[in-house]
């Protein structure tokens, strides 16, 4: 069964609106009790993990910067921890894309930061989904946007954001901490788990593959990549992990294209249990699985409208 964008956004809307946690799918539900962790990575850059997409952060003499905001309860813990680590406060929040497990805590960060940065399509989709959910009044949106690239110096670090076109959505940004040589890819990067592909929000597997090629080639053997989600909670990886995910997506699209050319039905194409060579890729809860990915790949291969 394929995961629809409505299904996925339902989790975002619930989180933003503060409705019952029981309506969230198992992979997105806060733990009881909520387990959080600040993990230092390199040169002031680190990760905050709880539920939802990985938050990246930078702490240096000028204060702190955060990348993504998870859900509101998690964001409260993250903001408190960053303020303790950065006496000068949190200067800005950067959103990698608009899904609720990455922007659901924006309202919490809003009172703590000077600006919120995002790609222009991320802002447009964030506004649209908040309108659909009726949560505009409880949502904080980006006030600084860019089209292709954005750059800022912060203390002794340079932060660079780049949009490569449609991938996971049509508004994804890849955030690079240049001197630390660390890349936060948001949900353009899933580590050994089946991804969500938001075609109604402009996702493209074909261009996602090209994006990952560019992201991997821009890195080096020493580059550390922060993934939006990962198997067994491991959300830190190497250039080889990025290439592995690129190859997985290409294999999924190739399987679908081959099936379409052979006249196979969607049910036949999505019946594959695992892609050869990628048997270790796991389901992320009950709904982000091989069948869901292949269903989207089938629609893309046939050129069907989202």
C-alpha positions as CSV (number, residue, x, y, z in Angstrom):
1,X,0.0,0.0,0.0
2,X,1.4,3.4,-1.0
3,X,1.8,6.2,1.5
4,X,-0.1,9.2,0.1
5,X,0.9,12.8,0.7
6,X,-2.3,13.3,2.7
7,X,-1.3,10.4,5.0
8,X,2.1,11.9,5.5
9,X,0.9,15.5,6.0
10,X,-1.7,14.2,8.5
11,X,1.1,13.5,10.9
12,X,2.5,17.1,10.3
13,X,-0.9,18.7,10.9
14,X,-1.5,16.8,14.0
15,X,1.8,17.8,15.4
16,X,1.4,21.4,14.6
17,X,-2.2,21.6,15.8
18,X,-1.3,19.8,19.0
19,X,-4.0,17.1,18.6
20,X,-3.9,13.6,20.1
21,X,-0.5,11.9,19.7
22,X,-2.4,8.6,19.0
23,X,-3.2,9.8,15.5
24,X,0.4,9.8,14.5
25,X,1.8,6.8,12.8
26,X,4.1,4.6,14.9
27,X,7.3,5.8,13.3
28,X,6.5,9.5,14.1
29,X,5.0,9.1,17.6
30,X,6.9,10.6,20.5
31,X,8.4,8.0,22.8
32,X,7.2,7.5,26.3
33,X,9.1,9.0,27.8
34,X,10.6,11.2,25.0
35,X,14.3,10.3,24.5
36,X,16.4,13.2,23.3
37,X,20.1,13.6,22.6
38,X,22.6,16.3,21.7
39,X,25.5,14.8,19.8
40,X,28.6,16.8,19.1
41,X,30.0,16.0,15.6
42,X,32.8,18.4,14.7
43,X,33.9,22.0,15.0
44,X,30.8,23.2,16.9
45,X,28.4,21.4,14.6
46,X,26.1,18.8,16.2
47,X,22.8,16.9,16.0
48,X,19.7,16.9,18.2
49,X,17.7,13.7,17.9
50,X,14.3,12.9,19.3
51,X,11.3,12.1,17.1
52,X,10.9,13.5,13.6
53,X,13.6,14.7,11.3
54,X,17.1,15.3,12.6
55,X,17.9,18.8,13.9
56,X,21.4,20.0,13.0
57,X,23.0,22.9,15.0
58,X,26.1,25.1,15.1
59,X,27.4,26.6,18.3
60,X,30.3,29.1,18.3
61,X,31.4,32.4,19.7
62,X,28.5,34.2,17.9
63,X,25.8,32.0,19.3
64,X,23.8,29.2,17.8
65,X,22.1,28.2,14.5
66,X,19.6,25.4,14.1
67,X,18.6,23.4,11.1
68,X,15.0,22.2,11.3
69,X,12.7,22.2,14.3
70,X,11.0,18.7,14.6
71,X,7.8,19.0,16.7
72,X,7.0,21.6,19.3
73,X,7.7,19.5,22.5
74,X,11.0,18.5,21.0
75,X,11.8,22.0,19.9
76,X,11.4,23.3,23.5
77,X,14.0,20.9,24.7
78,X,16.3,21.7,21.8
79,X,16.0,25.5,22.3
80,X,16.7,25.2,26.0
81,X,19.8,23.1,25.3
82,X,21.1,25.4,22.6
83,X,20.6,28.4,24.9
84,X,22.7,26.6,27.6
85,X,25.4,25.9,25.1
86,X,25.3,29.4,23.4
87,X,25.1,32.3,25.9
88,X,24.7,34.7,23.0
89,X,21.5,33.0,22.0
90,X,20.2,31.4,18.9
91,X,20.6,33.6,15.9
92,X,18.6,31.7,13.2
93,X,16.7,28.7,12.2
94,X,17.0,27.1,8.7
95,X,14.3,24.8,7.4
96,X,15.3,22.1,4.9
97,X,11.7,21.5,3.7
98,X,8.1,22.0,4.8
99,X,7.1,18.6,6.3
100,X,5.7,18.8,9.9
101,X,8.4,16.7,11.5
102,X,10.9,19.3,10.3
103,X,9.0,22.5,10.8
104,X,6.5,21.6,13.5
105,X,8.7,23.3,16.2
106,X,9.1,26.6,14.2
107,X,6.7,28.4,16.5
108,X,8.9,27.5,19.5
109,X,12.0,28.7,17.8
110,X,10.4,31.9,16.6
111,X,10.6,33.7,19.9
112,X,14.3,32.6,20.2
113,X,15.7,33.5,16.8
114,X,16.2,36.6,14.7
115,X,15.2,35.0,11.4
116,X,14.0,31.8,9.8
117,X,15.5,30.8,6.4
118,X,14.1,28.5,3.8
119,X,13.8,27.9,0.0
120,X,11.0,29.9,-1.5
121,X,9.1,26.7,-2.4
122,X,9.5,25.4,1.1
123,X,7.7,28.6,2.4
124,X,5.0,28.2,-0.2
125,X,4.3,24.6,0.7
126,X,4.5,25.3,4.4
127,X,1.8,28.1,4.1
128,X,-0.4,25.8,1.9
129,X,-0.3,22.9,4.3
130,X,-0.9,25.1,7.3
131,X,-3.9,26.6,5.5
132,X,-5.2,23.2,4.7
133,X,-4.8,22.1,8.3
134,X,-6.3,25.3,9.7
135,X,-3.1,25.9,11.8
136,X,-1.8,29.2,10.4
137,X,-2.3,30.9,13.7
138,X,-0.1,28.3,15.5
139,X,2.6,28.2,12.8
140,X,5.8,30.3,12.2
141,X,7.0,30.6,8.6
142,X,10.3,31.6,7.1
143,X,11.0,35.3,6.7
144,X,14.1,34.9,4.6
145,X,13.9,33.0,1.4
146,X,16.2,32.1,-1.5
147,X,15.9,30.7,-5.0
148,X,19.1,28.8,-5.8
149,X,21.7,29.5,-3.1
150,X,22.0,31.4,0.2
151,X,25.1,32.0,2.2
152,X,26.0,33.6,5.6
153,X,29.1,33.9,7.8
154,X,28.5,33.1,11.4
155,X,31.4,33.4,13.8
156,X,34.3,31.4,12.3
157,X,31.9,29.3,10.2
158,X,30.3,29.8,6.8
159,X,26.9,28.3,6.2
160,X,25.7,27.6,2.7
161,X,22.3,26.5,1.5
162,X,21.6,25.1,-2.0
163,X,18.5,24.1,-3.8
164,X,19.0,21.4,-6.5
165,X,15.5,21.3,-7.9
166,X,12.8,18.7,-7.1
167,X,13.7,15.7,-5.0
168,X,11.9,14.7,-1.8
169,X,9.7,17.8,-2.5
170,X,10.1,20.8,-4.7
171,X,11.5,22.9,-1.9
172,X,14.4,21.0,-0.4
173,X,17.6,22.7,0.7
174,X,21.0,21.1,1.4
175,X,22.8,22.9,4.2
176,X,26.6,22.9,4.4
177,X,28.8,24.0,7.3
178,X,31.8,24.7,5.1
179,X,34.7,24.9,7.5
180,X,33.4,21.9,9.6
181,X,32.9,20.0,6.3
182,X,29.5,18.8,7.5
183,X,26.3,18.6,5.3
184,X,22.8,18.4,6.6
185,X,20.6,17.0,3.8
186,X,17.2,17.0,5.5
187,X,15.0,14.4,3.9
188,X,17.0,14.3,0.7
189,X,19.0,11.9,2.8
190,X,17.5,8.7,4.2
191,X,20.0,6.2,5.7
192,X,19.1,2.6,5.0
193,X,15.3,3.2,5.4
194,X,12.7,3.6,2.7
195,X,11.9,7.3,2.0
196,X,8.8,9.3,1.7
197,X,8.5,10.7,-1.8
198,X,6.1,13.7,-1.9
199,X,5.0,13.9,-5.6
200,X,2.0,16.2,-4.9
201,X,4.6,18.6,-3.5
202,X,6.8,18.3,-6.6
203,X,9.0,15.4,-5.8
204,X,11.0,13.7,-8.6
205,X,12.9,10.5,-8.1
206,X,14.9,11.1,-11.4
207,X,16.0,14.5,-10.3
208,X,16.6,13.3,-6.7
209,X,19.1,10.8,-8.1
210,X,20.9,13.7,-9.9
211,X,20.8,15.8,-6.8
212,X,22.5,13.1,-4.7
213,X,25.1,12.7,-7.4
214,X,25.9,16.4,-7.0
215,X,25.8,16.3,-3.2
216,X,28.2,13.3,-3.1
217,X,30.6,14.8,-5.6
218,X,30.7,18.1,-3.8
219,X,31.8,16.3,-0.7
220,X,35.1,14.6,0.2
221,X,36.1,11.4,1.9
222,X,36.2,13.5,5.1
223,X,32.7,15.0,4.7
224,X,30.2,14.1,7.4
225,X,26.6,13.9,6.2
226,X,23.6,14.3,8.5
227,X,20.5,12.4,7.4
228,X,16.9,13.3,8.0
229,X,16.1,9.8,9.1
230,X,18.1,6.6,9.5
231,X,17.9,2.9,10.3
232,X,18.1,2.1,14.0
233,X,18.4,5.9,14.7
234,X,21.8,6.3,13.0
235,X,21.5,9.6,11.1
236,X,25.2,10.3,10.5
237,X,27.0,8.9,7.5
238,X,29.6,9.3,4.8
239,X,29.8,10.0,1.1
240,X,29.4,6.3,0.5
241,X,26.1,6.3,2.3
242,X,24.9,9.1,0.1
243,X,25.9,7.2,-3.0
244,X,24.2,4.0,-1.6
245,X,20.9,5.9,-1.2
246,X,21.4,7.4,-4.7
247,X,21.8,3.9,-6.1
248,X,18.8,2.6,-4.2
249,X,16.5,5.3,-5.7
250,X,17.9,4.6,-9.2
251,X,17.2,0.9,-8.8
252,X,13.7,1.6,-7.6
253,X,13.0,3.8,-10.7
254,X,14.7,1.4,-13.0
255,X,12.5,-1.5,-11.7
256,X,9.4,0.6,-12.2
257,X,10.4,1.7,-15.8
258,X,11.2,-1.9,-16.7
259,X,7.8,-3.0,-15.4
260,X,5.9,-0.3,-17.2
261,X,7.7,-1.1,-20.5
262,X,6.8,-4.8,-20.0
263,X,3.1,-3.9,-19.5
264,X,3.0,-4.9,-15.8
265,X,0.4,-3.5,-13.5
266,X,1.1,-1.3,-10.5
267,X,0.3,-4.3,-8.2
268,X,2.9,-6.4,-10.0
269,X,5.6,-3.8,-9.9
270,X,5.0,-3.1,-6.2
271,X,5.0,-6.7,-5.2
272,X,8.8,-6.8,-5.1
273,X,9.9,-7.4,-1.5
274,X,13.3,-5.9,-1.8
275,X,15.5,-4.4,-4.5
276,X,18.5,-6.7,-5.3
277,X,21.5,-5.4,-3.6
278,X,19.5,-3.3,-1.1
279,X,18.0,-6.0,1.1
280,X,19.1,-4.2,4.2
281,X,17.0,-1.1,3.6
282,X,14.3,-1.2,6.3
283,X,10.7,0.0,6.6
284,X,10.3,3.2,8.7
285,X,7.2,2.2,10.5
286,X,4.3,0.4,8.8
287,X,3.8,2.8,5.9
288,X,7.2,3.9,4.6
289,X,8.1,0.6,2.9
290,X,9.2,-0.9,-0.4
291,X,5.7,-1.0,-1.9
292,X,5.1,2.7,-1.2
293,X,8.4,3.7,-2.9
294,X,7.7,1.5,-5.9
295,X,4.2,2.8,-6.2
296,X,5.5,6.3,-6.5
297,X,8.2,5.1,-8.9
298,X,5.5,3.4,-11.0
299,X,3.5,6.6,-11.2
300,X,6.6,8.6,-12.2
301,X,7.6,6.1,-14.8
302,X,4.2,6.3,-16.4
303,X,4.1,10.0,-16.2
304,X,1.0,10.0,-14.2
305,X,-0.1,13.2,-12.5
306,X,0.3,13.3,-8.7
